[in-house]
Amino acid sequence: MKKTLAFVLVCLVLLPCVALADVDLSEMNFAQLINLEKQLQREIMSRPEWKEVTVPQGFWTVGVDIPAGTYTITRENKSLNVFLWKKSLNDYSTGGMIVNTVLNDSNPTIGKVALKNGNILEITGPVIITPYKGLGF
């Protein structure tokens, strides 16, 4: 009985050391690393400490690449187009296109945009996405 109790106590003492061990990423293949990166990005963006992320040009699915939420979108440095599609690209049916905005020197920001799961965000250049803060009161 004493040996079992001693073993359990030793395991409890060593458990925090195992939890703090570095993760060996060299054993992961490329697809696993990309998946891990996406999971990390979604987790970071869901935290209250998160301030902003730069999103490159492309097509991004809300709920997969970007967490659903209400955001402010600002151009990084050049003029670009921002489209938000309800469910599929180039859906010009009623309600298919939610946002169609040009960000340029005179209009550098979309102040508030709600991204819902399944929406597709299409951007023609890099943008900075930050959590929407309201009017700041």
CORNORTA-V122772 format. One record per run of one state. SS is the DSSP state (A for helix, B for strand, O for the rest). FROM is the first residue (numbers start at 1). LEN is the number of residues. Records with the same first field share a line. If there is no record, write none. Layout:
BEGIN
SS = FROM-LEN, FROM-LEN
END
This chain:
BEGIN
O = 1-1, 20-5, 28-2, 47-5, 56-2, 63-3, 67-2, 76-4, 86-11, 104-5, 116-4, 124-3, 132-6
A = 2-18, 25-3, 30-17
B = 52-4, 58-5, 66-1, 69-7, 80-6, 97-7, 109-7, 120-4, 127-5
END
